[in-house]
């Protein structure tokens, strides 16, 4: 089972920049970044209006979503990666 993490962001979003720094410095896992200013259809595809959003997908199915106001700490993100990669956490979505 393949775990993919997708970060949705916009150019003028300060919180997106903060999340980007957390991912760069505290998370050692590949992240797909989609800029909603440049890829407008992604907003509809991922059913989101606000950013930043961090989506965890396993085999193409969304299993977790962290949104603005939720815990964007490197520790929390790494914990979710380990749990989902190992298959020890059930899906919430």
N, C-alpha and C positions, 0 to 999 in steps of 0.2 A: 504494500500500500504506500502510495506516494503522498507526502505532505507538502503542500504549497502554501506560501504565505503571500498575500497580496496587500500592498499598501495603497490606499486611494488618497490622493492629495490634490491641492490646488496651488497655483503660484502665489497667491496673496494670503496664504494661511500660516500665521505664526506657529500655531500648534503643530502643523504638519512639519515645519522645520525642526521643532523640538523633537518630535517623534523620529524624524530622520537621523538626528544626532544620536538618540538612544539606540536606534537600530544599528548605526554604523559603529558605535563604540562599545556597546554592551551585548549585542546579539550576534552570534557566529552561525548564521544560517542564511541561505539565499532568500532574498525578498524581491518579489516582482513589484515594481512601482508603476502605478498608472496615474497620470496627471489628468484630472477631469476637465481641465481647461483645454487640453490638447486632444482628448479622446472623449467627446461628449456622450457617445452611446454607452460608455462604461457606467455612467450614472444610472441609466435605466437597467442595464444588465445586472448590476449589483444592488439595485433598489436602494440607492442612497441619495440623500439631499445634503447632508452635512459631512464635513471632513475634519480631521483625519479619521480614517477607518482602516482597521487591520483585520483582514479576513483570512481565516485558516480553512483550507480545503484539503480534503483527503479523497484521492481518486476523482477529482472534479466536483465533489459534493461539499458544500459549505458545512463546517462542523462547529465553528466558533466565530464570533465577531466582536471585536473590541472597538468601541466608538468613543468619541470625545466625551470626557467626563469619567471614563472608566480607567482602570489601572494600566497606564502605558509604561510601566517600569520595565527595565531590562530583566529584572528578576522574574516578574510575572510572565513576560513573554517567553523567556527561556524555560520556565516551568511548564507552560503550555506546549512548547515544542517537544520537550522530553515526554510529556504525558501522551501527546497525540502520536508522536513518532513510535513510541513503544506500544501503542494501542491500549494503554491502561486507563484511558479516560473515555467515557461515553459522550456521544454527541449531544449538544444542547440545542441545536437548530433543527 
